[in-house]
Amino acid sequence: MSDTVVDSSVVAKWILPEADSAQAQRLITEVALQGDRLIVLDLAFPEVANAIWKRHHRRLATLEETRQFLDDLLQCPVHVESGRRLLKASLEIAAEYDRAIYDALFVALSQDLGLRGVTADEPLYNATHTAFPNIVFLRDW
């Protein structure tokens, strides 16, 4: 195994109880046991923090639970990469595959580092995996 890039959809499943959270936890365990790194974009933290806030806003979590989710996010064992240097490549990917820049940044980071990228975002996976075979769907991990 080697270092693995994960997108915000996977990070959210580490923190919030969602479908495929167990699979996301398995990914953390397997990568850590191999001594490899999990790599995320700096953007992942505000994206997942917003998902945490939405859970509270929808009254699916108390404020105390929301604070704990945020603490858990801040403790994630990840290496953080800046997305700034990938913006041009991301624009090309976003335009070609009709994806948001946020999603295209993840694909661009995986490509730039030459690493496998894991996403739980099925529309993103479906749109890009043929052209970017290093993008793996979390359920297939």
PyMOL commands that set and color helices and strands:
alter all, ss='L'
color gray80, all
select helices_A, chain A and resi 8-15+21-33+44-57+63-74+84-97+101-113+122-128+138-140
alter helices_A, ss='H'
color red, helices_A
select strands_A, chain A and resi 4-6+38-41+79-81+116-119+135-137
alter strands_A, ss='S'
color yellow, strands_A
deselect
rebuild
show_as cartoon
